[in-house]
Amino acid sequence: MAVYERCDNCGTQTAVYRLASVILDGRIAQLCPSCVASESARIDVPHAPRTDQGATQPSTQRKVWY
């Protein structure tokens, strides 16, 4: 039996495994797949900039793949 919760944006009952926890307008919210697709401009995707500016192992460099 699936567990359902409401989407924080539209209120649709959605199975928990389909909800995505995202940062929406500065707070963490659980959104259904349709809201994630339609509200992408309001969703923040935090990222950490890389400090090494390159591959740390020679085997992961793109030029080795060719």
LOLO-298709 format. One record per residue: residue in one letter; x, y, z of N, C-alpha, C, O in turn; residue number from 1. Coordinates in pm, 1 decimal. Layout:
N
@aa=A	nc1=X	nc2=Y	nc3=Z	cac1=X	cac2=Y	cac3=Z	cc1=X	cc2=Y	cc3=Z	oc1=X	oc2=Y	oc3=Z	i=NUM
...
END
This chain:
66
@aa=M	nc1=84.3	nc2=-117.5	nc3=0.0	cac1=0.0	cac2=0.0	cac3=0.0	cc1=89.3	cc2=124.4	cc3=0.0	oc1=179.7	oc2=136.3	oc3=82.7	i=1
@aa=A	nc1=64.0	nc2=215.5	nc3=-91.5	cac1=142.8	cac2=337.2	cac3=-102.2	cc1=100.0	cc2=438.5	cc3=3.5	oc1=-15.1	oc2=440.2	oc3=47.2	i=2
@aa=V	nc1=193.5	nc2=521.5	nc3=43.1	cac1=166.3	cac2=630.4	cac3=136.3	cc1=155.4	cc2=758.7	cc3=54.2	oc1=241.7	oc2=787.6	oc3=-28.7	i=3
@aa=Y	nc1=50.1	nc2=834.7	nc3=77.6	cac1=25.7	cac2=956.8	cac3=1.2	cc1=40.4	cc2=1079.1	cc3=89.8	oc1=5.2	oc2=1077.5	oc3=207.7	i=4
@aa=E	nc1=93.7	nc2=1186.0	nc3=29.9	cac1=100.8	cac2=1316.7	cac3=95.1	cc1=63.6	cc2=1421.5	cc3=-7.7	oc1=64.0	oc2=1394.6	oc3=-127.8	i=5
@aa=R	nc1=31.8	nc2=1539.3	nc3=38.8	cac1=-8.1	cac2=1647.1	cac3=-52.1	cc1=114.6	cc2=1722.5	cc3=-103.6	oc1=212.5	oc2=1743.0	oc3=-31.8	i=6
@aa=C	nc1=105.8	nc2=1762.7	nc3=-229.5	cac1=207.2	cac2=1849.9	cac3=-289.1	cc1=195.1	cc2=1986.2	cc3=-221.0	oc1=84.3	oc2=2036.9	oc3=-203.7	i=7
@aa=D	nc1=307.5	nc2=2045.7	nc3=-182.3	cac1=304.0	cac2=2175.4	cac3=-114.3	cc1=264.4	cc2=2290.0	cc3=-207.0	oc1=230.3	oc2=2398.3	oc3=-159.5	i=8
@aa=N	nc1=268.2	nc2=2268.4	nc3=-337.0	cac1=235.2	cac2=2374.9	cac3=-430.1	cc1=89.7	cc2=2369.0	cc3=-474.4	oc1=19.0	oc2=2469.3	oc3=-465.5	i=9
@aa=C	nc1=43.1	nc2=2253.0	nc3=-522.3	cac1=-93.1	cac2=2244.0	cac3=-576.1	cc1=-188.0	cc2=2164.0	cc3=-487.1	oc1=-309.3	oc2=2169.5	oc3=-506.9	i=10
@aa=G	nc1=-135.9	nc2=2090.6	nc3=-390.6	cac1=-220.6	cac2=2016.8	cac3=-298.8	cc1=-266.6	cc2=1880.7	cc3=-348.4	oc1=-348.6	oc2=1816.5	oc3=-282.8	i=11
@aa=T	nc1=-216.4	nc2=1835.3	nc3=-461.7	cac1=-256.0	cac2=1706.4	cac3=-516.8	cc1=-201.9	cc2=1593.1	cc3=-430.5	oc1=-85.7	oc2=1595.7	oc3=-390.2	i=12
@aa=Q	nc1=-285.9	nc2=1493.4	nc3=-401.9	cac1=-241.0	cac2=1375.1	cac3=-328.5	cc1=-145.7	cc2=1296.8	cc3=-419.2	oc1=-184.0	oc2=1255.6	oc3=-528.7	i=13
@aa=T	nc1=-22.8	nc2=1276.5	nc3=-374.3	cac1=79.7	cac2=1210.4	cac3=-454.1	cc1=149.6	cc2=1107.4	cc3=-368.4	oc1=170.8	oc2=1129.2	oc3=-249.1	i=14
@aa=A	nc1=185.9	nc2=994.6	nc3=-428.6	cac1=261.1	cac2=892.8	cac3=-356.1	cc1=394.0	cc2=952.3	cc3=-310.9	oc1=456.9	oc2=1028.7	oc3=-384.0	i=15
@aa=V	nc1=435.6	nc2=916.8	nc3=-190.8	cac1=555.0	cac2=976.3	cac3=-131.2	cc1=677.6	cc2=955.3	cc3=-219.4	oc1=760.7	oc2=1045.4	oc3=-231.0	i=16
@aa=Y	nc1=690.7	nc2=837.1	nc3=-282.4	cac1=810.2	cac2=811.2	cac3=-362.3	cc1=815.1	cc2=895.0	cc3=-490.1	oc1=918.6	oc2=897.6	oc3=-556.7	i=17
@aa=R	nc1=706.4	nc2=963.4	nc3=-526.1	cac1=705.6	cac2=1049.7	cac3=-644.3	cc1=727.8	cc2=1196.8	cc3=-609.7	oc1=752.3	oc2=1278.2	oc3=-698.7	i=18
@aa=L	nc1=719.6	nc2=1231.3	nc3=-482.1	cac1=741.3	cac2=1370.0	cac3=-442.0	cc1=890.1	cc2=1402.6	cc3=-444.9	oc1=973.7	oc2=1318.6	oc3=-411.8	i=19
@aa=A	nc1=922.1	nc2=1525.1	nc3=-484.8	cac1=1060.6	cac2=1571.4	cac3=-485.8	cc1=1075.5	cc2=1681.9	cc3=-382.6	oc1=996.0	oc2=1775.8	oc3=-380.3	i=20
@aa=S	nc1=1176.2	nc2=1671.7	nc3=-297.8	cac1=1205.5	cac2=1778.9	cac3=-203.0	cc1=1298.3	cc2=1878.1	cc3=-271.5	oc1=1412.3	oc2=1845.6	oc3=-304.3	i=21
@aa=V	nc1=1248.9	nc2=1997.8	nc3=-292.4	cac1=1324.4	cac2=2101.4	cac3=-362.4	cc1=1317.6	cc2=2231.1	cc3=-283.9	oc1=1235.2	oc2=2245.9	oc3=-193.7	i=22
@aa=I	nc1=1404.2	nc2=2324.4	nc3=-318.5	cac1=1399.4	cac2=2457.7	cac3=-258.4	cc1=1311.5	cc2=2543.4	cc3=-347.8	oc1=1349.8	oc2=2578.4	oc3=-459.4	i=23
@aa=L	nc1=1193.5	nc2=2576.9	nc3=-297.8	cac1=1095.5	cac2=2655.3	cac3=-372.4	cc1=1077.1	cc2=2789.0	cc3=-303.4	oc1=1028.2	oc2=2795.2	oc3=-190.6	i=24
@aa=D	nc1=1115.8	nc2=2895.4	nc3=-370.7	cac1=1104.5	cac2=3031.2	cac3=-315.6	cc1=1173.0	cc2=3044.0	cc3=-180.1	oc1=1121.2	oc2=3111.4	oc3=-91.1	i=25
@aa=G	nc1=1287.3	nc2=2981.1	nc3=-163.4	cac1=1366.9	cac2=2995.7	cac3=-42.8	cc1=1334.5	cc2=2899.7	cc3=69.5	oc1=1396.7	oc2=2908.3	oc3=175.4	i=26
@aa=R	nc1=1240.0	nc2=2808.5	nc3=51.9	cac1=1209.7	cac2=2710.3	cac3=155.5	cc1=1203.3	cc2=2571.7	cc3=92.4	oc1=1178.7	oc2=2558.5	oc3=-27.5	i=27
@aa=I	nc1=1225.3	nc2=2469.3	nc3=172.8	cac1=1218.7	cac2=2333.0	cac3=123.1	cc1=1072.4	cc2=2291.0	cc3=113.8	oc1=997.3	oc2=2303.7	oc3=210.5	i=28
@aa=A	nc1=1032.6	nc2=2241.0	nc3=-2.4	cac1=894.9	cac2=2199.6	cac3=-26.8	cc1=895.2	cc2=2063.5	cc3=-94.2	oc1=992.5	oc2=2025.7	oc3=-159.3	i=29
@aa=Q	nc1=785.1	nc2=1989.9	nc3=-78.2	cac1=767.2	cac2=1862.6	cac3=-146.9	cc1=672.8	cc2=1885.9	cc3=-262.7	oc1=556.9	oc2=1921.9	oc3=-242.3	i=30
@aa=L	nc1=721.8	nc2=1865.5	nc3=-386.2	cac1=642.8	cac2=1892.5	cac3=-505.7	cc1=616.8	cc2=1765.4	cc3=-584.2	oc1=699.2	oc2=1674.0	oc3=-586.7	i=31
@aa=C	nc1=499.1	nc2=1761.0	nc3=-649.4	cac1=465.4	cac2=1649.7	cac3=-737.7	cc1=538.9	cc2=1668.1	cc3=-870.5	oc1=587.2	oc2=1777.7	oc3=-898.7	i=32
@aa=P	nc1=548.4	nc2=1564.0	nc3=-952.0	cac1=621.3	cac2=1574.9	cac3=-1078.9	cc1=568.8	cc2=1683.5	cc3=-1172.9	oc1=648.1	oc2=1747.3	oc3=-1242.2	i=33
@aa=S	nc1=438.2	nc2=1706.1	nc3=-1177.1	cac1=386.3	cac2=1809.9	cac3=-1266.8	cc1=426.4	cc2=1949.4	cc3=-1220.3	oc1=453.5	oc2=2036.3	oc3=-1303.2	i=34
@aa=C	nc1=430.6	nc2=1972.6	nc3=-1088.9	cac1=474.6	cac2=2103.4	cac3=-1037.8	cc1=624.5	cc2=2123.5	cc3=-1059.7	oc1=668.4	oc2=2235.0	oc3=-1087.8	i=35
@aa=V	nc1=702.4	nc2=2017.7	nc3=-1047.3	cac1=846.1	cac2=2029.5	cac3=-1072.8	cc1=868.4	cc2=2071.0	cc3=-1217.7	oc1=955.9	oc2=2153.0	oc3=-1245.7	i=36
@aa=A	nc1=790.3	nc2=2015.5	nc3=-1310.0	cac1=805.2	cac2=2049.4	cac3=-1451.4	cc1=756.7	cc2=2191.5	cc3=-1481.9	oc1=817.8	oc2=2261.7	oc3=-1562.5	i=37
@aa=S	nc1=647.7	nc2=2233.8	nc3=-1418.3	cac1=589.7	cac2=2363.6	cac3=-1452.1	cc1=648.2	cc2=2480.0	cc3=-1372.6	oc1=640.6	oc2=2594.1	oc3=-1418.1	i=38
@aa=E	nc1=705.5	nc2=2455.2	nc3=-1257.0	cac1=756.8	cac2=2563.2	cac3=-1172.5	cc1=909.2	cc2=2567.3	cc3=-1169.2	oc1=968.0	oc2=2608.3	oc3=-1069.2	i=39
@aa=S	nc1=972.9	nc2=2525.3	nc3=-1277.3	cac1=1119.3	cac2=2516.3	cac3=-1276.7	cc1=1187.1	cc2=2652.5	cc3=-1256.6	oc1=1299.3	oc2=2658.0	oc3=-1206.3	i=40
@aa=A	nc1=1121.4	nc2=2761.5	nc3=-1294.8	cac1=1180.1	cac2=2894.1	cac3=-1277.0	cc1=1185.2	cc2=2933.5	cc3=-1128.9	oc1=1270.4	oc2=3013.2	oc3=-1089.5	i=41
@aa=R	nc1=1095.6	nc2=2879.1	nc3=-1047.2	cac1=1091.6	cac2=2912.6	cac3=-904.3	cc1=1177.4	cc2=2820.5	cc3=-819.3	oc1=1197.7	oc2=2847.8	oc3=-701.0	i=42
@aa=I	nc1=1228.8	nc2=2710.7	nc3=-877.2	cac1=1305.2	cac2=2612.4	cac3=-801.1	cc1=1452.8	cc2=2648.6	cc3=-804.8	oc1=1509.9	oc2=2668.4	oc3=-912.0	i=43
@aa=D	nc1=1514.2	nc2=2657.2	nc3=-687.6	cac1=1658.5	cac2=2681.8	cac3=-677.0	cc1=1730.7	cc2=2549.2	cc3=-680.3	oc1=1689.9	oc2=2454.1	oc3=-613.6	i=44
@aa=V	nc1=1837.7	nc2=2542.0	nc3=-757.3	cac1=1922.1	cac2=2423.2	cac3=-760.7	cc1=2057.9	cc2=2464.4	cc3=-706.2	oc1=2143.0	oc2=2513.5	oc3=-780.4	i=45
@aa=P	nc1=2078.3	nc2=2444.1	nc3=-575.2	cac1=2206.6	cac2=2485.0	cac3=-517.7	cc1=2319.3	cc2=2395.5	cc3=-570.1	oc1=2300.7	oc2=2275.7	oc3=-591.7	i=46
@aa=H	nc1=2432.6	nc2=2454.6	nc3=-589.3	cac1=2548.2	cac2=2377.3	cac3=-632.8	cc1=2672.9	cc2=2434.3	cc3=-567.4	oc1=2679.3	oc2=2552.2	oc3=-532.5	i=47
@aa=A	nc1=2769.1	nc2=2349.6	nc3=-552.3	cac1=2897.2	cac2=2392.4	cac3=-495.7	cc1=2996.2	cc2=2405.2	cc3=-610.6	oc1=3016.6	oc2=2308.7	oc3=-684.3	i=48
@aa=P	nc1=3057.5	nc2=2520.1	nc3=-627.8	cac1=3155.0	cac2=2534.0	cac3=-735.9	cc1=3277.3	cc2=2446.9	cc3=-710.9	oc1=3322.1	oc2=2431.4	oc3=-597.3	i=49
@aa=R	nc1=3329.4	nc2=2391.2	nc3=-817.0	cac1=3448.4	cac2=2306.7	cac3=-805.0	cc1=3570.9	cc2=2394.4	cc3=-783.9	oc1=3588.4	oc2=2495.5	oc3=-851.8	i=50
@aa=T	nc1=3654.1	nc2=2355.8	nc3=-690.9	cac1=3774.8	cac2=2433.5	cac3=-663.5	cc1=3895.8	cc2=2381.9	cc3=-740.3	oc1=3991.7	oc2=2456.0	oc3=-761.7	i=51
@aa=D	nc1=3892.4	nc2=2254.9	nc3=-782.1	cac1=4011.1	cac2=2199.7	cac3=-847.9	cc1=4016.9	cc2=2232.9	cc3=-997.1	oc1=4123.0	oc2=2218.3	oc3=-1057.9	i=52
@aa=Q	nc1=3908.4	nc2=2276.3	nc3=-1057.1	cac1=3902.7	cac2=2315.7	cac3=-1197.9	cc1=3954.6	cc2=2208.1	cc3=-1292.4	oc1=4019.9	oc2=2239.3	oc3=-1392.0	i=53
@aa=G	nc1=3926.7	nc2=2084.5	nc3=-1262.6	cac1=3968.9	cac2=1977.7	cac3=-1352.2	cc1=3952.8	cc2=1843.4	cc3=-1285.6	oc1=3911.7	oc2=1833.7	oc3=-1169.9	i=54
@aa=A	nc1=3985.6	nc2=1740.2	nc3=-1360.1	cac1=3972.8	cac2=1605.2	cac3=-1306.9	cc1=4083.6	cc2=1578.0	cc3=-1206.6	oc1=4197.3	oc2=1621.3	oc3=-1225.1	i=55
@aa=T	nc1=4050.3	nc2=1507.4	nc3=-1102.0	cac1=4149.1	cac2=1476.1	cac3=-1000.2	cc1=4222.7	cc2=1346.4	cc3=-1030.9	oc1=4329.8	oc2=1320.8	oc3=-976.0	i=56
@aa=Q	nc1=4165.2	nc2=1264.6	nc3=-1118.5	cac1=4230.4	cac2=1140.6	cac3=-1157.4	cc1=4247.1	cc2=1141.1	cc3=-1309.0	oc1=4155.1	oc2=1180.4	oc3=-1380.6	i=57
@aa=P	nc1=4362.7	nc2=1098.1	nc3=-1359.1	cac1=4383.8	cac2=1098.3	cac3=-1504.1	cc1=4281.6	cc2=1014.0	cc3=-1579.3	oc1=4249.2	oc2=1044.9	oc3=-1693.9	i=58
@aa=S	nc1=4230.2	nc2=908.3	nc3=-1517.2	cac1=4136.0	cac2=820.8	cac3=-1587.2	cc1=4000.1	cc2=886.1	cc3=-1607.5	oc1=3920.0	oc2=835.6	oc3=-1686.2	i=59
@aa=T	nc1=3971.1	nc2=996.2	nc3=-1539.5	cac1=3841.7	cac2=1061.7	cac3=-1555.0	cc1=3847.4	cc2=1179.6	cc3=-1650.9	oc1=3745.0	oc2=1243.4	oc3=-1675.2	i=60
@aa=Q	nc1=3962.9	nc2=1209.8	nc3=-1705.2	cac1=3971.8	cac2=1320.1	cac3=-1799.7	cc1=3904.4	cc2=1281.5	cc3=-1930.6	oc1=3914.9	oc2=1167.3	oc3=-1975.2	i=61
@aa=R	nc1=3835.0	nc2=1377.2	nc3=-1991.9	cac1=3760.3	cac2=1348.9	cac3=-2114.0	cc1=3851.4	cc2=1305.9	cc3=-2228.6	oc1=3811.2	oc2=1222.4	oc3=-2309.7	i=62
@aa=K	nc1=3972.8	nc2=1360.3	nc3=-2238.0	cac1=4060.1	cac2=1325.8	cac3=-2350.7	cc1=4106.4	cc2=1180.3	cc3=-2346.2	oc1=4149.4	oc2=1125.8	oc3=-2447.9	i=63
@aa=V	nc1=4097.6	nc2=1116.4	nc3=-2227.6	cac1=4133.8	cac2=975.2	cac3=-2216.9	cc1=4025.4	cc2=887.9	cc3=-2277.9	oc1=4052.3	oc2=775.0	oc3=-2318.9	i=64
@aa=W	nc1=3900.7	nc2=940.2	nc3=-2284.2	cac1=3789.7	cac2=860.3	cac3=-2335.2	cc1=3800.1	cc2=833.2	cc3=-2484.4	oc1=3741.4	oc2=736.9	oc3=-2533.6	i=65
@aa=Y	nc1=3874.0	nc2=916.6	nc3=-2557.5	cac1=3879.4	cac2=902.5	cac3=-2703.4	cc1=3990.3	cc2=811.0	cc3=-2747.3	oc1=4008.2	oc2=788.7	oc3=-2867.0	i=66
END
